[in-house]
Amino acid sequence: MMPAVDLAVIIVTWNTRQLVLEAINSLLIDLEDCGVSAGVHVVDCASTDGTVQAIRERYPMVTVYPSPTNLGFAGGNNLALRALGFGDPQADSSLLPKAVYLLNPDTVVHKGSTAQLLKTLWAHPAHGVVGARLVYGDGSFQHSAFYFPGLRQIWAEFFPTAGRLREGRFNGRYDRSLYEQSAPFEVDFVLGATMMMRQEVITRIGLLDEAFFVYCEEVDWEWRIRKAGYAILTDPSALVTHFGGQSTVQVSAQSQQYLWESRLILYRKHYPAWKYTLAKALVRAGIHAQLRRLARGEIQSATPERLRQTYERILELAR
């Protein structure tokens, strides 16, 4: 068991050596003025780029957990959470961190953001999770929080629909004017790139569901947290640069399979039976449309045959 601290920061990384070193550096600088005792924990998921050695040499104060396999976001964070004492019903809460901060390796923490997140988290007992305002590497706006996915969002993702790109419930996005104010605002879920939460939330709700290897892990967790009555907020006053999440020209077959496997698990867990049935029907219709576009050469992919096989696999999962 680690010594009790006010805040435990967990970063899960896989072959992002330079990025994670920069993330740790910005975090440690920010923690110097945070006024809390904190520990930084990095879970390395079988990287082959020397990440573990580089962190240990440059930041010996950081606890590193080298995993021989890629555990994914859920499994990696759970490894550190268990090492901290979470997930054990017999654990002494006084020995657990008062708050846990999940942080992506492709981030740069801006000065004062960690203290601001803590301030918002402790402002009210009902505040269970708080996330930062995210920007891309060039400083441009990035959506940091979303509505829980509904049937309209499934439709909008596959089919051209008037208004589907407008910020709102239809495409799951909050109006960016909310991010321009200084006051925190309540959301359905924040991106897993920055998630700070109370100790009691984790002990009550449990750990991340490792059925999600990649995609939707934080959505499921925060859905469970919201159902338990906690508020989830985005704080525009806390700023973090997040380099990931930008769209790519190429369509990755593997990422598409991971994405829809996770989404179907999410729908099954959180939708009533009738809605889950409709969701699967929409996914099937959407994937059939993708197959037609792929056959016409309208979808650019370095591995079109593999992508076709992936779409066929998704159809099987959505039956």
Backbone hydrogen bonds, N-H to C=O, Kabsch-Sander energy under -0.5 kcal/mol:
donor,donor_aa,acceptor,acceptor_aa,energy
2,M,83,A,-0.6
6,D,37,S,-1.0
7,L,37,S,-1.9
8,A,99,A,-2.1
9,V,7,L,-0.5
9,V,39,G,-3.0
10,I,101,Y,-2.7
11,I,41,H,-2.7
13,T,11,I,-0.5
13,T,43,V,-2.9
20,V,16,T,-3.2
21,L,17,R,-1.9
22,E,18,Q,-1.9
23,A,19,L,-2.4
24,I,20,V,-2.7
25,N,21,L,-2.2
26,S,22,E,-2.3
27,L,23,A,-2.3
28,L,24,I,-2.9
29,I,25,N,-2.0
30,D,26,S,-2.0
31,L,27,L,-2.6
32,E,28,L,-1.1
33,D,29,I,-0.5
33,D,30,D,-0.9
34,C,31,L,-1.4
35,G,31,L,-0.5
39,G,7,L,-2.1
41,H,9,V,-3.2
42,V,63,T,-3.0
43,V,11,I,-2.8
43,V,41,H,-0.5
44,D,42,V,-0.6
44,D,65,Y,-2.1
45,C,13,T,-3.1
45,C,43,V,-0.6
46,A,44,D,-1.5
46,A,67,S,-1.2
54,A,50,G,-2.2
55,I,51,T,-2.5
56,R,52,V,-2.4
57,E,53,Q,-2.2
58,R,54,A,-2.3
59,Y,55,I,-3.3
62,V,59,Y,-1.9
63,T,40,V,-2.5
64,V,62,V,-0.5
65,Y,42,V,-3.1
67,S,44,D,-3.2
67,S,65,Y,-0.5
71,L,69,T,-0.9
73,F,213,F,-1.2
75,G,71,L,-0.9
76,G,72,G,-2.4
77,N,73,F,-2.2
78,N,74,A,-2.5
79,L,75,G,-1.9
80,A,76,G,-1.5
81,L,77,N,-2.7
82,R,78,N,-2.9
83,A,79,L,-1.8
84,L,80,A,-1.7
85,G,82,R,-1.1
86,F,81,L,-2.5
88,D,85,G,-0.9
91,A,88,D,-2.1
93,S,91,A,-0.7
95,L,92,D,-2.1
96,L,93,S,-1.1
98,K,5,V,-1.3
99,A,6,D,-1.3
100,V,197,M,-2.4
101,Y,8,A,-2.9
102,L,100,V,-0.5
102,L,195,M,-3.3
103,L,10,I,-2.7
104,N,193,A,-2.3
108,V,241,T,-2.1
110,H,108,V,-0.5
110,H,239,L,-1.7
113,S,110,H,-2.2
116,Q,112,G,-1.8
117,L,113,S,-2.4
118,L,114,T,-2.2
119,K,115,A,-2.2
120,T,116,Q,-2.2
121,L,117,L,-2.6
122,W,118,L,-2.3
123,A,120,T,-0.9
124,H,121,L,-0.6
127,H,124,H,-1.9
128,G,126,A,-0.8
128,G,231,A,-2.5
129,V,231,A,-1.6
130,V,196,M,-2.4
131,G,233,L,-2.4
133,R,235,D,-0.7
133,R,238,A,-3.5
134,L,132,A,-0.5
135,V,240,V,-1.5
136,Y,140,S,-2.4
139,G,136,Y,-2.2
142,Q,134,L,-1.2
146,F,189,F,-2.5
147,Y,172,G,-2.2
154,I,150,G,-1.4
155,W,151,L,-2.2
156,A,152,R,-2.7
157,E,153,Q,-1.6
158,F,154,I,-1.1
158,F,155,W,-0.7
159,F,155,W,-2.5
164,R,161,T,-2.2
166,R,163,G,-1.2
171,N,168,G,-0.9
172,G,168,G,-0.6
173,R,168,G,-1.6
174,Y,145,A,-0.7
178,L,175,D,-1.9
179,Y,176,R,-0.7
180,E,176,R,-0.7
180,E,177,S,-0.6
181,Q,178,L,-0.7
185,F,234,T,-2.1
187,V,232,I,-2.9
188,D,146,F,-0.5
189,F,146,F,-1.8
191,L,144,S,-2.6
194,T,191,L,-1.3
195,M,102,L,-2.4
196,M,130,V,-2.5
197,M,100,V,-2.8
198,R,128,G,-1.5
199,Q,98,K,-2.3
202,I,198,R,-1.2
203,T,199,Q,-2.2
204,R,200,E,-1.9
205,I,201,V,-2.9
206,G,202,I,-2.3
210,E,208,L,-0.7
212,F,209,D,-1.6
213,F,211,A,-0.8
220,D,216,C,-2.5
221,W,217,E,-2.1
222,E,218,E,-2.8
223,W,219,V,-2.2
224,R,220,D,-2.2
225,I,221,W,-2.1
226,R,222,E,-2.8
227,K,223,W,-2.3
228,A,224,R,-1.1
229,G,226,R,-1.8
230,Y,225,I,-1.7
231,A,126,A,-3.4
233,L,129,V,-2.4
234,T,185,F,-2.4
235,D,131,G,-2.7
238,A,235,D,-1.7
239,L,237,S,-0.6
240,V,133,R,-2.4
241,T,108,V,-2.6
242,H,135,V,-3.3
243,F,106,D,-2.6
244,G,106,D,-0.5
251,V,300,Q,-1.2
252,S,250,Q,-0.6
253,A,251,V,-0.5
256,Q,252,S,-2.0
257,Q,253,A,-2.1
258,Y,254,Q,-2.6
259,L,255,S,-2.7
260,W,256,Q,-2.2
261,E,257,Q,-2.4
262,S,258,Y,-2.3
263,R,259,L,-2.4
264,L,260,W,-2.2
265,I,261,E,-1.7
266,L,262,S,-2.5
267,Y,263,R,-2.8
268,R,264,L,-2.2
269,K,265,I,-2.0
270,H,266,L,-2.1
271,Y,267,Y,-2.5
276,Y,272,P,-2.4
277,T,273,A,-2.2
278,L,274,W,-1.8
279,A,275,K,-2.6
280,K,276,Y,-2.3
281,A,277,T,-1.8
282,L,278,L,-2.4
283,V,279,A,-2.5
284,R,280,K,-2.5
285,A,281,A,-2.3
286,G,282,L,-2.6
287,I,283,V,-2.8
288,H,284,R,-2.3
289,A,285,A,-1.8
290,Q,286,G,-2.0
291,L,287,I,-2.5
292,R,288,H,-1.9
293,R,289,A,-2.1
294,L,290,Q,-2.8
295,A,291,L,-2.3
296,R,292,R,-1.5
297,G,294,L,-1.3
298,E,293,R,-2.8
299,I,293,R,-0.6
300,Q,298,E,-0.5
301,S,299,I,-0.5
307,L,303,T,-2.4
308,R,304,P,-2.4
309,Q,305,E,-2.3
310,T,306,R,-2.2
311,Y,307,L,-2.5
312,E,308,R,-2.1
313,R,309,Q,-2.1
314,I,310,T,-2.3
315,L,311,Y,-2.1
316,E,312,E,-1.7
317,L,313,R,-2.0
318,A,314,I,-1.9
319,R,316,E,-1.2
